[in-house]
Amino acid sequence: MASYGFSLSSLDTELFDGCGVTKGELIAYLEAMAAPLVTELADRPLSVVRARPGAKPFMQKNLPAHAPDWIPTADIWAETSHRTVRYPLVTQARTVIWLGNQRTVEFHPSLVRTDQGDADALVLDLDPPAGNDLVAGFARAARVAGLVRQVLDDCGLVGQVKTSGAKGLHIRVPIAPLTFEKAAAVTRALAERSARLDPTIATTAFIRDDRGDRVFVDPTRVGGATLVSAWSPRARPGLPVSYPVGWDDLDGLDPREFTVRTVPALAGGQDRWQRDRPTPGTVAEELVEEGEQIPVPRVAAMHEGLRRARAQRASRKRSS
């Protein structure tokens, strides 16, 4: 292994209980895929998932105080927790290796770069229901991806797709720059149109109990939201990887094929996610206007939750 200016440790230990992969294998994967990972993570505030034996994997946003001073950071105010978060920024390969040495398994960059003023891509996250096993859930997500592709075609847009590293799929749609507000509206419109094509298998219901056994077409991945990076491992047994795939390869695809042990050879030194990035499309104004009429999912879900709580209280009073 290369010299990075710090010592690699505990390489023979299992990353976390039941993982079946050692820390050394993770580091070897990160070394092999450092270049495309740096391309994906560059200058985006980064949240990570770390893992250790005897504990469940956990999300970490703040860069630890003991981190090297050569890792740049972005200080961002978090409204939900009312604090400033010191996010790491990836600018070089050894940052990825240092994070891996800290048992970082997953890399979740912000969709927005620190220098970015407008949205240059839309993202749709296809999330199968919890009750499905991995292969069945992925097959459902693949069917819904076909709906999304049809909607994109109808709108004159082109997307690309990758596995989530679990049983879902992520679709990225490069676009000519739009304000984040308009990009959010367009994402809602695309999600709604996709779900309407076949509401028996797809839904935009933000409240989980309302989804049933349908795939959630998540329209909320906009602006400062995060998404697991292409080429990132996932903290699951065998360390599966979020892997770029072709639209025509989705039928019958098994996401378990893409792991830290198999992906370097499958990728063959190619950054398929960047290589196959479509030419940015122009979003029609009517699509923006359509999306602006669709309520923001989290806000709508909050109001619906309050309405249901009031209805339940009223029902209890009537029955008492």
N, C-alpha and C positions, 0 to 999 in steps of 0.2 A: 504494500500500500504506500501511497505517496506521503511525503512529509508536509504537514499543514501548519506547523508552528504550535501544535498542541498534541498531547498524547491521547491515543485511542485506548479505550479500556473495556474490560469485561466482554471481549469479542466472542467468547465461547458460550456465554450465558444465553438462555432463552429470553426473548424480548419481554414476553409476558406469559402467564400461565396458559397452557393450551395452544400457544401460538405455533409451535413446531418449527420456528425459524429463529436462528441466533442473531444477536446484535451484529456479529461480524458479517452475516449474510445481508443484513440491512445496509451496512456501510458499503459493502461491495456493490450492491445495487445502486446506491446513491452515487458512488464514484462512476459507475458505468453510464448513468443517466443524468449526470450533473448538468451537462450542457442544455438539454431541453428543459430541465427543471428550472434552471436559472432564467431561461427565456420566458417561461410562464410566470415566474415569481417576481421578476425584476421590478423593483420600485413600487410594489404593491404591499401595503400593510398586511402583515402575515400573522394569522392565528395557526396554532399547531395542536396536534393531539400527541401526547407523550404516553409512554407505557413503561411499566416496570413489573418484575415478578411480584406476586402477592398482592397486587392491586389492580383495579380496573383502569383502563386507559382514560385519560382526562384531557380536557381542552385547556390550553394556556394561551393567553393573549400577550401579557406583559413579558418582555424580555428579561430574564433573570439579571439581578444586579452583578453577578459574577461573570457575565458574558464579556468576551473580548471587546476592547474599545474600537476595533476595526469593523464591527458590525454597526452600520448606521441604523437609526431609528426614526420613527414618526410618532410624535405625541398627538393623540387624538382624544378629544373629550367624548366620553361615553355617557349619553343622556340617561340610559337605563340604570346604570350603576353610580352615576354622579361622580365620576372620577376621570382623571386623565390616564389613558392607557398608552404605554410605551411599546409600540409594535416594532418588531425587527423588520428590516428591509434587506432583501437578498440582492447583492450586486456582484457576487463572485461565488465560484464553486465551493470554496472552503467554508462558506457560511452554511451551505446545505450539509456538508460533512460535519461541521461542529454541532449543528442541530441534531443530526443523526446520532452523534456521540452522546448527546443528552437524552437519547431514546425517543427522539421525535420520529413518529411513524407517518403521520398525516400532515399535509401542507394545504392550508385553506387560505389562499390569498383573497384580498378584497377584489371586487370586480373593477375597482377604480384605482388607477395609478396616482401617485402623489402629485403628479404634474398635469393631471387630466381634468379638462374643463367641461367636456361633454361625453356622452356615451357613444362608443364606437362599435358596440355589439349588444345584442339581446341574448338572454339566456332563459331557456325553459328546462326545468328540472322535473323529470318524470319519476314519481315516487309510488311504487306498487304498494298494495295494502300489506299490513304487518302479518296477516295470517298465511300468506303464501310462502312456500319454501323458495329457496334462491332461484332455482331453474324456472319454476312456474311463474314466480314474480317477474323475472326478467323477460320471459316470453310475453307476459301481459304488457310490460313497458315497451317492448319492441312493436307490438300491435299499435299502441298509442303513438309511438314515434312515427308510424306510417301516416296517421291522421295529421300530425303536426307537419310532416313533409308536404302533404297535400295542401294544407292551408298556406304554407310558405310558397309553394308553387303558384297558387292562386293569387298571391300578393306580389309576385315577382321577386321573391326573396329566396336566398339559398343558405341553408344551414349545414353544419357538420355535427357529427355525433360521436360521443365517447361513452364508455361504460362508466358508472359511478364508482366502480370498485366493489359494489355490493350487488343489489338486484335491480337498481334503477339505471336511468340513462340521462345524460346531459346533452342539450342541443345548443350550440352557439351559432348565432346569426350575425355576421358582420354587417354593419350598416354605415351609411354616410352619417356624420356626427349629428346627434340630436341632444337636446337638453335632457337631463335625467328625468324630469317630470314627464316629458313627451315619451321617452323610452319606456317609462313605467306604464304609461297608458297603452302604448303599442303592445307591450308584453301581455297586459291583461286582455286586450282584444284578440291576440293570437291564441292565447290559452282558451278563451271562451269559444272561439270559432272551432278549435280542435275538439273540445269536449262536446260541442253540439253535433259534430259529425257522427258520433256514436256515444251517446250518454249512457249506454249500458256498460261500457268499459272505461270511460274517461270522465273525470269530474274536476271542477275548480273549487269544490267545497273546501273552505279553509278549516272548518270544524271537523276534526278527524272522525267523529261518530257519524257524520252525515255522508261519508264517502262510501260506506259499505265495502264491497270487494272490488271497487273501481280504482284505477290508477289516478293519482292526484297530479294534475298538470299545474305545477307551482308557478304562479306569475309574479312572485315577489323577489326574484333574484335580480335586483337592480341597484345601481348606485353603490353604496358602501357595503352591501351584502357580500357574503363570502361564498365560495364554491370550491370544493376540493379540486386541486389542480390536476390537469392532465399529467400523467406519469407518476402521480403520488400513490404510494402504498396506502392501504387501509388497515386499521387496527383490528383485523379479524384473523382467524386461524389460517395459516398459510400465506398471509400478507398478500392478498389480491391487489391489483393495481388498476387505477382509473386509466383506461386504455382507449385511444382513438380507433374507431372502426368505420367501415364503409356502410352507407345506407343499405346497400344490397347484400351485406353480410349479416344483417341482424337476424334474419329468419333461421332459427335453429342454433344460434350462437350460444355458447356456454361461457359465461363470464369467469368461471373458475379456471379457464385456460390461461388467464393473464395474471401472473404472480411475479414477485421479485426474482424468482428463480428462472422464469421463462421469458420475461419481457425483453431483457437486453438482446437476446438472440432474435426474438421475433421482430424487434424494431430495426435490427441490422444497421445501427448507427444513423438511422433516419429519424428526423423529428416530423412525423406524419401530421401531427396536429397543426404545426405551422406550415408545413409544405402544402397541405391540402386546404388551407384556409381560403374560403371563397372570396371573390371580389365583393367589396361592400355594396349592398343594395340600397336603393333609395326608397324610403318609406312614404307611401301616399298619405297626404294630409287627412283624407277621409278615415284612414285607419287610426290615426292619432285621435281624431274627433270621436270615433266609435269607442276607443278605450277610455277617453275622458268621461264618458257616460257610465262607465262601470265602476262601482264603489271600490275603494282600496280594500283588499281582502281583510287585513288585520283590523281595520276600523269597523268594517261591516260585521266581522265575527264578534268583536267586542260588544257592539250594539245588540246583536242577536243573542249573545250570552246573557246580557242584562235583561232583554225582553223575556227570555225563557225563565230566568230566575224569578222575575216578577209574576209570570204566569203560574209557576209552581207554588209560590207563596200564596197567590190568590186561590189556587185550587185547594191548598191545605186549609185555608180559612173557611172555605165553603163546606168542606167535609168535616170540620170540627164542630 
